[in-house]
């Protein structure tokens, strides 16, 4: 059975909340902007679509703008702003960069502990070295894949 648009919005919204720490309303607005077949949505369009208060919609749109996930444009003769997903700094690029930073930090911490154990707790170092190396190999491979993906996406965005 195919999901309705509302169910898709809810599924993606929940994912954005849980995995990317977006507040619920901001996640729904972003999802609607991803799925819309229009050039962009006005503030009023977001208001009608979600039924939230003006201040809540405004706060969420400002958050998305500040996160560079959303941008807006105006049309000649129309004072309204039309919101759309950001084109240059995409959500995907931001998430890849965040994941790369997380992997690099994790590798740094693991190496720090490994070096400490080697110097001050040789028995612990010997016991854990093989397991730790398996994890470091995994982290190194992830780092390579992330760097390759970031480079590829940046090339697409700048091309």
C-alpha positions, -999 to +999 in steps of 0.1 A: +000+000+000+014+034-010+018+060+016-001+093+014+017+126+012+009+133+048+023+099+059+055+106+039+058+140+055+054+125+090+079+097+082+105+121+069+098+146+097+103+120+124+136+110+108+148+146+107+138+150+143+155+119+156+186+117+134+193+153+127+180+170+158+155+193+141+125+205+162+092+189+151+077+219+133+110+228+115+113+192+104+078+193+089+084+226+072+117+213+057+100+181+045+072+201+029+097+222+011+115+191-001+083+175-014+066+205-029+063+207-067+062+245-066+091+270-069+088+278-032+062+282-005+052+315+011+049+320+049+011+318+044+014+286+025+034+270+054+008+284+078-021+269+059-004+236+054+007+230+090-019+249+110+007+261+135+008+296+150+024+325+131+051+328+157+059+291+156+061+290+118+083+322+119+106+307+145+110+275+126+116+292+093+142+314+109+160+284+124+160+267+090+174+299+074+201+302+100+211+266+095+214+273+057+189+245+050+164+269+036+166+301+015+141+325+001+135+346-030+110+372-040+090+377-072+088+410-090+057+429-079+051+405-050+062+415-015+060+379-002+090+357+004+090+323-012+109+297+009+128+268-007+155+243+002+190+258-001+207+248-033+244+255-027+248+242+008+226+212+008+214+192+037+233+162+024+266+180+023+261+193+059+253+158+071+283+143+054+306+170+069+291+164+104+296+126+100+332+132+089+339+154+119+324+127+142+345+099+127+377+121+129+370+129+166+363+092+173+395+082+157+414+108+177+399+097+210+406+060+203+442+066+193+447+087+224+434+059+246+454+033+227+486+053+231+480+058+267+474+021+273+506+013+253+526+036+276+510+032+310+490-001+309+508-025+285+487-055+296+455-036+288+471-025+255+479-061+245+445-074+254+426-047+235+448-039+206+433-064+181+397-053+188+407-017+188+424-021+154+393-036+139+374-005+150+401+018+138+401+001+104+363+006+102+367+043+111+395+048+085+373+032+058+344+054+068+366+085+067+378+077+032+342+071+019+330+103+036+358+124+021+352+109-013+315+116-011+320+152+001+344+159-027+320+144-052+290+164-039+310+196-037+320+191-073+284+187-083+273+218-063+301+239-077+298+226-113 
